Amino acid sequence: MSDVSDSSLPFSLSSKSRARALIEAAGLLRNKYQDEDAKSLIEQAIKLNDSDHHAYLMLGLIYKNRGDDEEAETHFRKAYEIKPEDPDVLKGLGLILLEKGEINKCLELLEKYLIIIQFDDAPLFDMLLDRLTDDETAFEKLEYLLKESWEHTLSSAIALRYGRFLRSHKLYSNASEPLRLACKQNPTPELYNELALNLHNIFNRRGEAIPYYLAAINKAKKELGEYAPEYYDEDFYMRESDPDQDFDEYQGKKLDVGIYYANLAYCFLDLGKPEEALDSANNALNFDENYAYFWIAVIRSLIQLEKYEEAIQKAKQALEEVKHFNKESKIRIHLLVIESFQENEKYTEAIEYAEACLETFPGVENFFQMIVETKSKMGREDEAVEQIIERLLQSPDVYWNFSDYKLPHLLIRLVEMDKTIVVDETLAKINNAHKDKRISSKNLEDFLKYICLLVNFDLELAYGDILENLREDEDRKSKTIIQLLEKYFGSEYSIQKLSAGYAIHHRDWKTAKTLLGLALKSVQGGNDEDKHPELLHLALGYVYLVTANHNKARNHLEIAAKSKLEGDRFLFSPQRLIVGYRDNQVISARERGFFDQPLISLAAKANLIALEISQKRQNESLTLFLDFLSEHPKEGISYEIMSWFLSSQSEEMSTEPALQKAMDYYLSFFGDPEGLDEINRKAYEEWEKLFMENWLFED
């Protein structure tokens, strides 16, 4: 494009006015995607007036569209120097810095931008969340910007993004609030669907999710309006608006309705209602037959209805009719065919089909997993293990994750079947592969941790109250596995810890102390976050407590009491105060409501109370107990510990005033126990009976 001279203008303009006219003309060219001509006009404008930030802003946008971020940044920075409060400049430069990874400066500029425009820019958050959702350093600022944007605009679009952001960071309760409010103020199908997904997938409140899925479906179908399928004919193209644009919008809305129907189908499947699921899945297919998500919902519904042959036919129909399914979708459908064969107990067909799939998709381990799983169902565990080991040792880094999850289960099953020699040979091969560095130490450690978890779970089921109600078969199985693990991996931390737990269960205090000491020594000075010395201190404290070595018990328990470790399961649960047992049923910390509590600390404090009681130091034990209640005043665990505390005290000092003080203090916290759940109500009744029998009505 040639330069625009003064003579071409109808009247005389100042340089600034001419520059501005050129910039506006360039803007019109950009709207027509004529960036090169627009760039030429802007460069002329800069010669006339180099202090107009609009020129540099537009150049920045042009270079950004070209993918030349370095040149774009240069021009955005020039515009920022001239007018730092311009919102478009702030946004343009902020997004360039986002691409460069300068997150703090990026968010600083974008915050200024959002304040100026009063926080109303939902699409901006799509870009930010796409790049920064997993960036913990940006979490607080992103949460603040989303919260401010939601509170300022009450926009359903921003509520949707705010809810998704909170859900991605597992702030599930907070995630539902903006979605619920937005649904009341400006409901959209997207919002209803997102709220339903929260209830369904996060909170497992599937029954509550169904009305929201239905609301999403009904509202989305209503928005189709006159574009509903039955009215889609040649008259569609007689509209005044752009028919191509209308058709794209219609297709998008159809797909949305199908997605909401499919989500409803999966919710019904999780509720165990396959007939309703099949109806919803078929409705989804009616809206779009080219979407694998819908076909999979239909096939899964048929499997749950035990219509296995029909499920296989539907899967083959999907693969034949829809040629554009991506690789992942095809794999998922093939896996459902194998599952149908398995559920129908056609194991030979399942293996043959899986082997054929493995040839077509050689890098996909899911099919190999199905082969192993099918052989296991057929009672051919030793053959399955042999296949895993062969594949594992060929390429351990590729296949270890799969083996990590299946091999331990199969090994335990083989011990149950008295095929110990197969387990022995397998562990020997793994040990040799580790020595030859064909299996990394990290992979070996992960394997040992997982198998220890399984064995420990069996141990805890076997030993309801440390030594009560032993089941001989469980004891034999656990002992065999532990002996084999010790044979090859006795120097590994995971095995030392597991063996120590086994020794504690059998009251072999000497062995337990030795193994715990070795495990503690291997942990000290290390940085492995999965190795927790405070847990070992807790176990040692317990061992020293029951062997009457009170000084050493106190030292270890006081260290463990400072632990901040959270979780719902660990190997040692002394006195069964934290992970308890009722009628031989495991009561996990999750069920007891302590999922986010520092459980090692709680157990250590409880055992410190036991230590004081064992030394008949009534005042000290009462002080520790009251401190414990003060720190955890509203938790059900306090009822269980109160019961145990009263039981322990009553044996030594049933008429002591201190006990009355403890009961008064306790009741002042919890008041009327009528609202307790069944477990805590039982605990309350136990210690109430204890009081009645021991001293409450003494003369």
C-alpha positions in Angstrom: 0.0 0.0 0.0 1.4 3.4 -0.9 1.8 6.3 1.5 -1.2 8.6 2.1 -0.1 12.1 1.2 -1.5 15.4 2.3 -2.9 16.1 -1.1 -5.0 13.0 -0.9 -6.9 14.4 2.1 -9.9 16.7 1.6 -8.6 19.3 4.0 -5.5 20.1 6.1 -5.0 18.1 9.3 -2.5 18.2 12.1 0.1 15.5 12.3 -1.6 13.9 15.3 -5.0 14.0 13.6 -3.6 12.4 10.4 -1.8 9.7 12.5 -5.0 8.9 14.3 -6.9 8.7 11.0 -4.3 6.3 9.7 -4.6 4.2 12.9 -8.4 4.0 12.5 -8.1 3.1 8.9 -5.6 0.3 9.9 -8.1 -0.9 12.4 -10.7 -1.3 9.6 -8.2 -3.3 7.6 -7.4 -5.6 10.5 -11.1 -6.3 10.8 -10.9 -7.6 7.2 -7.8 -9.7 8.1 -5.6 -7.4 6.0 -2.8 -7.2 8.6 0.0 -6.4 6.2 -1.8 -3.3 4.8 -2.8 -2.3 8.3 0.9 -2.6 9.4 1.9 -0.3 6.6 -0.6 2.4 7.7 0.5 2.2 11.3 4.1 2.6 10.4 3.2 5.8 8.5 1.2 6.9 11.5 4.2 6.5 13.8 6.3 8.7 11.5 3.6 11.4 12.0 3.2 10.9 15.7 5.3 8.5 17.7 3.5 9.2 21.0 0.1 7.6 20.2 -0.1 4.4 22.2 -2.8 3.0 19.9 -0.3 2.6 17.1 2.1 0.5 19.2 -0.8 -1.5 20.6 -2.0 -2.4 17.1 1.5 -3.4 16.0 1.7 -5.6 19.1 -1.5 -7.3 18.2 -0.4 -7.8 14.5 2.9 -9.4 15.6 1.1 -11.5 18.2 -1.2 -12.9 15.5 1.9 -13.8 13.4 3.4 -15.7 16.4 6.2 -13.2 16.8 5.9 -12.8 20.5 9.3 -11.1 20.9 8.4 -8.3 18.4 4.9 -8.1 19.9 6.4 -7.6 23.4 8.5 -4.7 22.2 5.5 -2.8 20.8 3.3 -3.6 23.8 6.0 -2.3 26.2 6.2 0.9 24.1 2.5 1.3 24.3 2.7 0.6 28.1 5.3 3.3 28.5 3.1 5.9 26.9 -0.2 4.9 28.5 0.1 2.3 31.3 -3.5 2.6 32.4 -5.0 1.5 29.0 -6.8 -1.8 29.6 -6.0 -3.2 26.1 -2.3 -2.5 26.6 -2.4 -4.1 30.1 -4.1 -7.2 28.7 -1.9 -7.5 25.6 1.4 -7.2 27.6 0.1 -9.4 30.4 -0.7 -12.3 28.0 2.7 -12.0 26.3 4.3 -12.3 29.7 2.0 -15.3 30.4 3.6 -17.0 27.3 7.1 -16.2 28.6 6.4 -17.7 32.0 6.7 -14.4 33.9 3.7 -15.3 35.9 3.9 -12.7 38.8 4.2 -9.7 36.5 1.6 -11.1 34.1 -1.0 -11.4 36.9 -0.1 -8.0 38.3 -0.9 -6.4 34.9 -4.0 -8.5 34.3 -5.3 -7.5 37.8 -5.0 -3.8 36.9 -6.8 -4.6 33.6 -9.6 -6.4 35.3 -10.1 -3.6 37.9 -10.4 -1.0 35.0 -13.0 -3.1 33.1 -14.8 -4.0 36.3 -13.7 -7.7 36.2 -16.0 -8.6 33.3 -13.9 -10.8 31.0 -14.7 -14.5 31.3 -12.7 -15.6 28.2 -9.5 -14.2 29.8 -9.8 -16.8 32.5 -10.0 -19.6 29.9 -6.4 -18.7 28.9 -5.2 -18.3 32.5 -6.8 -21.5 33.7 -5.4 -23.4 30.7 -1.9 -22.3 31.6 -1.9 -21.9 35.4 -4.3 -24.4 36.9 -1.4 -26.6 38.1 0.8 -23.7 39.0 0.7 -23.6 42.8 2.6 -20.3 43.0 -0.3 -18.7 41.0 -3.1 -20.3 43.0 -3.8 -17.5 45.5 -3.8 -14.7 42.9 -5.9 -16.7 40.5 -8.4 -17.5 43.2 -8.5 -13.9 44.2 -9.1 -12.7 40.7 -11.8 -15.2 40.0 -13.5 -14.5 43.3 -13.4 -10.7 42.7 -14.7 -11.2 39.2 -17.6 -13.4 40.4 -18.6 -11.0 43.2 -18.4 -7.9 40.9 -20.3 -9.3 38.0 -22.3 -12.3 39.2 -21.7 -13.6 35.7 -22.8 -17.2 35.1 -19.8 -17.5 32.7 -17.3 -16.5 35.4 -19.1 -18.6 38.0 -18.6 -21.6 35.7 -14.9 -21.0 35.5 -14.6 -20.2 39.2 -16.3 -23.4 40.1 -14.1 -25.4 37.8 -11.0 -23.8 39.2 -11.9 -24.6 42.8 -12.8 -28.2 41.8 -9.4 -28.6 40.1 -7.8 -27.7 43.4 -10.1 -30.1 45.4 -11.9 -27.2 47.1 -15.1 -29.0 46.4 -17.4 -27.4 48.9 -16.4 -23.9 47.8 -16.8 -24.9 44.2 -20.5 -25.5 44.5 -21.4 -22.1 46.0 -20.8 -19.8 43.0 -22.5 -22.4 40.7 -25.6 -22.6 42.9 -25.9 -18.8 43.2 -25.4 -18.4 39.5 -28.0 -21.0 38.8 -30.5 -19.0 40.8 -29.7 -15.7 39.3 -29.0 -16.5 35.6 -29.3 -20.2 35.0 -27.7 -21.7 31.9 -27.5 -25.3 30.7 -23.7 -25.2 31.3 -24.1 -24.1 34.9 -26.7 -26.8 35.6 -24.4 -29.4 34.1 -21.4 -28.2 36.0 -23.2 -28.3 39.3 -24.5 -31.7 38.5 -21.0 -33.0 37.7 -19.8 -31.6 41.1 -22.6 -33.5 43.0 -22.2 -36.6 40.9 -18.4 -37.1 40.6 -17.0 -35.2 43.6 -19.5 -35.6 46.4 -21.1 -38.9 45.2 -24.5 -37.3 45.8 -25.8 -38.8 42.6 -29.5 -38.6 43.4 -29.2 -34.9 43.9 -27.3 -34.5 40.6 -30.1 -35.9 38.5 -32.5 -32.9 38.7 -29.7 -30.6 37.7 -28.8 -32.8 34.7 -32.5 -32.8 33.7 -32.6 -29.0 34.1 -29.6 -28.7 31.8 -31.2 -31.0 29.2 -34.6 -29.2 29.3 -33.1 -25.7 29.1 -30.7 -26.7 26.3 -33.5 -28.2 24.3 -35.6 -25.1 24.8 -32.7 -23.0 23.5 -32.7 -25.1 20.3 -36.1 -23.4 19.8 -37.2 -23.6 16.2 -34.0 -25.4 15.3 -35.3 -28.6 17.0 -34.5 -31.7 14.8 -38.0 -32.2 13.6 -38.1 -28.7 12.1 -34.7 -29.0 10.4 -35.6 -28.9 6.6 -35.1 -26.7 3.6 -36.8 -23.8 5.3 -33.8 -23.6 7.5 -31.9 -21.9 4.7 -34.7 -19.3 4.2 -33.7 -17.3 7.3 -32.5 -13.8 7.1 -29.4 -14.5 9.2 -26.3 -16.3 7.9 -27.5 -19.9 7.3 -24.0 -21.4 7.8 -23.6 -19.6 11.1 -27.0 -20.7 12.2 -26.3 -24.3 11.2 -23.0 -24.3 13.2 -24.9 -22.9 16.2 -27.6 -25.5 15.8 -25.0 -28.3 15.6 -23.3 -27.1 18.7 -26.5 -26.9 20.7 -27.4 -30.4 19.6 -24.1 -31.7 20.8 -24.5 -30.0 24.1 -27.9 -31.7 24.7 -26.3 -35.0 23.8 -23.5 -34.4 26.3 -26.0 -33.6 29.1 -28.0 -36.8 28.3 -24.8 -38.8 28.3 -23.8 -37.3 31.7 -27.2 -38.3 33.0 -26.7 -41.8 31.7 -23.4 -42.2 33.5 -25.0 -40.9 36.7 -27.7 -43.6 36.4 -25.0 -46.2 35.8 -23.3 -45.2 39.0 -26.6 -45.4 40.8 -27.1 -49.0 39.5 -30.0 -48.0 37.3 -29.0 -49.4 33.9 -32.4 -49.2 32.2 -32.7 -45.5 32.9 -29.0 -45.1 31.8 -29.7 -46.9 28.5 -32.7 -44.6 27.8 -30.6 -41.5 28.4 -27.6 -42.8 26.4 -29.9 -43.6 23.4 -31.3 -40.1 23.7 -27.7 -38.8 23.5 -27.0 -40.8 20.4 -30.2 -39.4 18.8 -28.6 -35.9 19.0 -25.2 -36.9 17.7 -24.1 -40.4 16.5 -20.5 -39.3 15.9 -19.5 -38.9 19.5 -17.8 -41.9 21.2 -18.8 -40.7 24.7 -22.4 -41.5 23.8 -21.7 -44.9 22.3 -19.7 -45.9 25.3 -22.6 -44.9 27.6 -24.9 -47.2 25.6 -22.4 -50.1 25.7 -21.8 -49.8 29.4 -25.5 -49.7 30.1 -26.0 -52.9 28.1 -23.2 -54.6 30.1 -24.8 -53.6 33.4 -28.1 -55.0 32.1 -26.1 -58.3 31.4 -27.0 -58.0 27.7 -23.5 -58.9 26.7 -24.1 -60.1 23.1 -26.0 -56.9 22.4 -23.2 -54.8 24.0 -20.6 -56.5 21.7 -22.8 -55.9 18.6 -23.3 -52.2 19.6 -19.5 -51.8 20.1 -18.8 -53.3 16.7 -21.5 -51.1 15.1 -19.9 -48.0 16.6 -16.4 -49.0 15.3 -17.7 -49.8 11.8 -20.1 -46.8 11.3 -18.0 -44.0 12.9 -14.7 -44.0 11.1 -13.3 -40.8 12.6 -13.1 -42.0 16.3 -9.7 -41.2 17.7 -7.3 -43.9 18.9 -8.3 -43.4 22.6 -12.0 -43.8 21.9 -11.4 -47.0 19.8 -9.3 -48.5 22.6 -12.1 -47.8 25.2 -14.7 -49.4 23.0 -12.5 -52.5 22.4 -11.9 -52.8 26.1 -15.7 -52.9 26.6 -15.9 -55.8 24.2 -13.4 -57.7 26.2 -15.2 -56.8 29.4 -18.4 -58.2 27.9 -16.7 -61.5 27.1 -15.3 -61.6 30.6 -18.6 -60.9 32.3 -20.3 -63.5 30.1 -17.5 -66.0 31.2 -16.3 -66.4 27.6 -12.7 -66.2 28.7 -11.2 -67.8 25.7 -12.9 -65.3 23.4 -11.8 -62.5 25.7 -8.1 -63.5 25.5 -8.3 -64.0 21.7 -9.9 -60.5 21.2 -7.4 -58.8 23.6 -4.4 -60.5 21.8 -5.8 -59.2 18.5 -6.1 -55.7 19.9 -2.6 -55.9 21.2 -1.3 -56.6 17.7 -3.3 -53.6 16.4 -2.3 -51.3 19.3 1.1 -52.7 20.4 2.0 -49.9 22.8 -1.3 -50.1 24.7 -0.9 -52.0 28.0 -4.6 -52.1 28.8 -5.0 -55.1 26.5 -2.1 -57.0 28.1 -3.7 -56.2 31.4 -7.0 -57.6 30.2 -5.2 -60.8 29.1 -3.6 -61.2 32.6 -6.9 -60.4 34.3 -8.8 -62.9 32.3 -6.2 -65.7 33.0 -6.5 -64.8 36.7 -10.3 -65.2 36.5 -9.7 -68.6 34.9 -7.5 -69.7 37.9 -4.3 -69.4 35.8 -2.6 -67.0 38.2 0.9 -68.6 37.9 0.7 -68.3 34.1 -0.4 -64.6 34.4 2.5 -63.9 36.7 4.9 -65.5 34.4 3.7 -63.3 31.5 3.9 -60.1 33.6 7.5 -60.9 34.7 8.6 -61.8 31.1 7.1 -58.5 29.8 8.4 -56.5 32.8 12.0 -57.7 32.4 12.0 -57.0 28.7 11.2 -53.3 29.2 10.8 -52.5 32.9 10.5 -48.7 32.7 7.6 -49.0 30.3 5.6 -51.8 32.0 6.4 -51.3 35.6 3.4 -49.1 36.5 1.0 -51.8 35.2 2.9 -54.5 37.0 3.0 -52.5 40.2 -0.8 -52.6 40.5 -1.5 -56.2 39.3 1.5 -58.3 40.3 1.1 -57.8 44.1 -2.5 -59.0 43.9 -1.6 -62.0 41.9 1.3 -62.9 44.3 -1.0 -62.8 47.3 -3.5 -64.9 45.4 -0.8 -67.5 44.6 0.1 -67.7 48.3 -3.6 -68.4 49.1 -3.5 -71.2 46.5 -0.4 -72.7 48.2 1.7 -71.9 45.1 4.5 -70.4 47.2 7.2 -71.6 44.9 5.9 -69.4 42.1 6.0 -66.3 44.4 9.5 -67.2 45.5 10.7 -67.5 41.9 9.0 -64.2 41.0 10.6 -62.3 43.8 14.0 -63.8 43.0 13.7 -62.5 39.4 12.7 -59.1 40.5 15.6 -59.0 43.0 18.1 -60.1 40.3 16.7 -57.5 37.8 17.2 -54.8 40.4 20.8 -55.9 41.1 21.4 -55.9 37.3 19.9 -52.4 37.2 17.2 -53.5 34.9 14.7 -52.3 37.5 15.3 -48.9 39.1 15.4 -48.5 42.9 12.4 -46.2 42.6 10.3 -48.8 40.7 11.4 -51.5 43.2 10.4 -49.3 46.1 7.0 -48.5 44.6 6.4 -52.2 44.1 7.3 -53.0 47.7 5.2 -50.2 49.1 2.2 -51.5 47.2 2.5 -55.1 48.2 3.2 -54.0 51.8 0.0 -52.0 51.7 -1.9 -55.1 50.6 -0.3 -57.4 53.1 -0.8 -54.8 55.9 -4.5 -54.6 55.0 -4.7 -58.3 55.4 -2.9 -58.1 58.7 -5.3 -55.5 60.0 -8.3 -57.6 59.0 -6.7 -60.6 60.6 -6.0 -58.9 63.9 -9.0 -57.1 65.1 -7.7 -56.2 68.5 -3.9 -56.9 68.2 -4.2 -60.6 69.3 -7.9 -61.2 69.6 -9.8 -63.3 67.1 -6.8 -64.5 65.1 -7.7 -66.2 61.9 -5.2 -69.0 61.3 -5.4 -69.0 57.6 -4.9 -65.2 57.4 -2.0 -65.5 59.8 -0.4 -68.2 57.7 -0.8 -66.3 54.5 0.6 -63.1 55.9 3.5 -64.8 57.6 4.4 -66.6 54.3 4.4 -63.4 52.3 6.4 -61.5 54.8 9.0 -64.3 55.1 9.4 -64.3 51.3 9.7 -60.5 51.2 12.3 -60.6 54.0 14.3 -63.3 52.1 15.0 -61.0 49.1 14.3 -57.5 50.3 15.0 -57.6 54.1 17.2 -54.5 53.9 14.5 -52.3 52.4 12.7 -49.8 54.5 9.2 -50.9 53.4 9.8 -54.5 54.4 11.4 -53.6 57.8 8.4 -51.5 58.6 6.0 -54.2 57.5 7.9 -56.9 59.5 8.0 -54.7 62.5 4.2 -54.3 62.3 3.8 -58.1 62.1 6.1 -58.5 65.1 4.0 -56.0 67.1 0.8 -57.9 66.2 2.5 -61.0 67.6 3.9 -59.2 70.7 7.4 -60.1 69.6 8.7 -56.8 71.2 12.4 -57.6 70.8 12.1 -58.2 67.0 9.9 -55.2 66.6 12.4 -52.9 68.4 15.2 -54.2 66.2 13.4 -53.8 63.0 12.0 -50.3 63.9 15.5 -49.2 64.9 16.8 -50.3 61.5 14.0 -48.6 59.7 14.5 -45.4 61.6 18.2 -45.5 60.8 17.4 -45.8 57.1 15.0 -42.8 57.2 17.3 -40.4 59.1 19.0 -38.0 56.8 16.8 -38.9 53.8 14.4 -36.7 51.8 11.9 -39.3 50.8 8.5 -37.8 51.7 6.9 -41.3 51.9 9.3 -42.3 54.8 8.0 -40.8 58.0 10.3 -41.0 61.0 7.5 -39.8 63.3 5.5 -42.9 62.5 8.4 -45.0 63.5 8.8 -43.0 66.7 5.1 -43.6 67.4 5.5 -47.4 67.0 8.7 -47.5 69.1 7.0 -45.4 71.8 4.2 -47.9 71.9 6.6 -50.9 72.1 8.5 -49.3 74.9 5.2 -48.4 76.7 3.9 -52.0 76.7 7.4 -53.3 77.8 7.4 -50.8 80.7 10.4 -48.8 79.5 8.7 -45.6 80.3 11.6 -43.1 79.7 12.2 -44.3 76.2 8.5 -44.5 75.5 8.1 -40.9 76.5 11.0 -39.8 74.4 9.6 -41.4 71.2 6.0 -40.5 71.8 6.8 -36.8 72.4 8.6 -36.7 69.0 5.6 -38.4 67.3 3.2 -36.0 69.1 4.7 -33.1 67.1 3.9 -34.7 63.8 1.9 -32.8 61.2 1.4 -35.8 59.0 -2.2 -36.2 57.7 -3.9 -39.2 56.2 -6.5 -41.9 56.8 -4.3 -45.0 57.2 -0.9 -45.9 58.5 0.8 -49.1 59.6 0.7 -48.8 63.4 -2.4 -47.6 65.3 -1.5 -48.2 69.0 -4.4 -49.0 71.3 -6.7 -48.9 68.3 -7.7 -45.4 69.3 -7.3 -43.8 65.9 -8.2 -46.6 63.4 -10.4 -48.7 65.6 -12.4 -51.9 65.3 -16.0 -52.7 66.1 -17.3 -56.2 65.7 -14.3 -57.2 63.6 -15.1 -54.4 61.1 -12.4 -51.9 60.2 -13.3 -48.4 61.1 -11.1 -46.2 58.9 -10.2 -42.7 59.8 -12.2 -41.5 56.8 -15.4 -43.1 58.2 -14.6 -41.6 61.6 -14.3 -38.1 60.1 -10.5 -37.6 60.6 -9.4 -37.7 57.0 -7.6 -34.4 57.3 -6.3 -34.8 60.9 -2.7 -35.3 62.0 -3.4 -38.9 63.0 0.1 -39.8 64.2 0.0 -36.9 66.6 -3.4 -37.9 67.9 -2.2 -41.5 68.5 1.0 -40.3 70.2 -0.9 -38.0 72.6 -3.3 -40.8 73.4 -0.4 -43.1 74.2 1.2 -40.4 76.4 -2.0 -40.4 78.4 -1.7 -44.2 78.7 1.9 -43.8 79.8 0.9 -41.5 82.7 -2.0 -43.8 83.7 0.4 -46.8 83.7 2.6 -44.9 86.1 -0.4 -44.0 88.2 0.2 -40.3 87.7 -3.5 -39.3 87.9 -3.1 -35.5 87.8 -0.7 -35.6 84.9 -2.9 -38.0 82.9 -5.9 -35.8 83.5 -4.1 -32.7 82.4 -3.0 -34.4 79.2 -6.5 -35.7 78.6 -8.1 -32.3 79.1 -5.6 -30.7 76.8 -6.4 -33.3 74.2 -10.1 -32.5 74.4 -9.4 -28.8 74.2 -7.4 -29.3 70.9 -10.1 -31.6 69.4 -13.3 -30.6 71.1 -15.8 -31.5 68.4 -14.5 -34.8 67.0 -16.1 -38.2 67.6 -12.7 -39.6 68.5 -13.1 -37.8 71.9 -16.0 -40.1 72.8 -13.9 -43.2 72.1 -10.9 -41.8 74.0 -13.2 -40.7 76.8 -14.5 -44.3 77.1 -11.0 -45.7 77.1 -9.8 -43.1 79.5 -12.6 -43.7 82.0 -12.1 -47.5 81.7 -8.4 -47.1 82.5 -8.9 -44.6 85.3 -11.7 -46.7 86.9 -9.4 -49.6 87.5 -7.0 -47.4 89.5 -9.0 -44.6 91.0 -12.7 -45.1 90.5 -13.8 -42.8 93.3 -11.2 -40.0 92.6 -12.7 -36.5 92.3 -10.4 -36.1 89.2 -12.7 -38.5 87.3 -15.8 -36.5 88.1 -13.9 -33.4 87.0 -13.1 -35.1 83.7 -16.7 -36.1 83.1 -18.0 -32.6 83.9 -15.5 -31.1 81.6 -16.3 -33.5 78.9 -20.1 -33.0 79.1 -19.6 -29.2 79.0 -18.1 -29.7 75.6 -20.6 -32.1 74.1 -23.8 -31.6 76.0 -26.7 -33.8 75.2 -25.5 -36.9 73.4 -28.9 -37.7 71.8 -27.7 -36.5 68.3 -24.7 -38.9 68.1 -24.3 -41.4 65.3 -24.6 -45.1 66.0 -20.8 -45.7 66.7 -20.4 -42.7 69.0 -23.8 -43.4 70.7 -22.5 -46.9 71.5 -19.3 -45.5 73.0 -21.2 -43.0 75.0 -23.4 -45.7 76.5 -20.4 -47.8 77.3 -18.7 -45.2 79.5 -22.0 -44.1 81.0 -22.6 -47.7 82.1 -19.0 -47.7 83.4 -19.7 -44.7 85.6 -22.9 -46.2 86.9 -21.3 -49.5 87.9 -18.1 -48.1 89.4 -18.7 -45.1 91.5 -21.5 -42.8 90.5 -23.9 -44.3 93.1 -21.5 -45.4 95.7 -22.4 -44.6 99.4 
